[in-house]
Amino acid sequence: MPGMSTPLIRTAVPADASGVLAFWRVAAEGTSITDDEAGVARLIATDPGSLLLAERDGELVGTVIAGFDGWRCHLYRLAVHPGARRQGVSRVLLDAAEERFRELGGRRGDAMVLERNERAHHAWRAAGYAPEPHWRRWTKPLRRG
């Protein structure tokens, strides 16, 4: 990993999809049913500006999805390369995500954080986020065919 300079934040473009997926296999905790090029491309097409990338010297060191549906601000896939952790990458990504939300009129960010990922809990708490014990995520896979 390059040195500890502040990473450059940019939005992903369709050509980034395969690189982002490869990065998540190294840096992200867990996988998703949307972890394919079509899913990433759909995200970028549907909500341009939502997939934020942190780069140092042209190398991907972090990601976050900052999705806004017009009502709520959702944060997913905060991932930092193992060699770049504890260097402020997640803080820079979250600052950019929160700025995006403010510009879009968002009022509160909510984050998807795996319960078993203790390292992530520390990062989210350090950024000012806290779990809301009265909420639980409910899901249903929407499979075709």
Secondary structure as the mmCIF struct_conf table of DSSP 4:
data_model
#
loop_
_struct_conf.conf_type_id
_struct_conf.id
_struct_conf.beg_label_comp_id
_struct_conf.beg_label_asym_id
_struct_conf.beg_label_seq_id
_struct_conf.end_label_comp_id
_struct_conf.end_label_asym_id
_struct_conf.end_label_seq_id
BEND BEND1 MET A 4 MET A 4
HELX_LH_PP_P HELX_LH_PP_P1 SER A 5 PRO A 7
STRN STRN1 LEU A 8 THR A 11
HELX_RH_3T_P HELX_RH_3T_P1 PRO A 14 ASP A 16
HELX_RH_AL_P HELX_RH_AL_P1 ALA A 17 ALA A 27
BEND BEND2 ALA A 28 GLY A 30
TURN_TY1_P TURN_TY1_P1 ILE A 33 THR A 34
BEND BEND3 ASP A 36 ASP A 36
HELX_RH_AL_P HELX_RH_AL_P2 GLU A 37 THR A 46
BEND BEND4 ASP A 47 ASP A 47
TURN_TY1_P TURN_TY1_P2 PRO A 48 GLY A 49
STRN STRN2 LEU A 51 ARG A 56
TURN_TY1_P TURN_TY1_P3 ASP A 57 GLY A 58
STRN STRN3 GLU A 59 PHE A 68
BEND BEND5 GLY A 70 TRP A 71
STRN STRN4 CYS A 73 VAL A 80
HELX_RH_3T_P HELX_RH_3T_P2 PRO A 82 ALA A 84
TURN_TY1_P TURN_TY1_P4 ARG A 85 ARG A 86
BEND BEND6 GLN A 87 GLY A 88
HELX_RH_AL_P HELX_RH_AL_P3 VAL A 89 LEU A 104
TURN_TY1_P TURN_TY1_P5 GLY A 105 GLY A 105
STRN STRN5 GLY A 109 ALA A 111
TURN_TY1_P TURN_TY1_P6 GLU A 115 ARG A 116
HELX_RH_AL_P HELX_RH_AL_P4 GLU A 118 ALA A 126
TURN_TY1_P TURN_TY1_P7 ALA A 127 GLY A 128
TURN_TY1_P TURN_TY1_P8 PRO A 133 HIS A 134
#
